[in-house]
Amino acid sequence: MGKELEGSAYLDPNRLPMLKHTLFSKKIRRIQKKFDGETQALRGALIADLEELYQWAIKKAKRAKKQKHRQKWSRIATYIARCINVIMRDYDAVKISEKLKELKRLVENELLRDREKGN
């Protein structure tokens, strides 16, 4: 029994660091894969929600009777499309968050401008 354990990689002091390194690397790869999967799912959900808003803005633009309303909703659709492109292109959560904040501000400004004019 003692000789069987002596040949084991777990007890060989020369192989122990390599074994720890391998296990550590595998664990990191699993964590990274999980993170990438969750990140992709979150990005996919954000894009789906924004595409829904984009389609809604396009419909509003097409149905608008006044030129200024068509322009407003076209601008909003453009803002949304830009945000979608950033999310599709960027993996940086800070950039994505900033772009979503910018989108919110731009849309609110467009809608507020109409309220102030009484439209």
Secondary structure as UniProt FT lines:
FT   HELIX           2..6
FT   TURN            9..11
FT   TURN            13..15
FT   HELIX           16..63
FT   HELIX           67..89
FT   HELIX           93..117
//
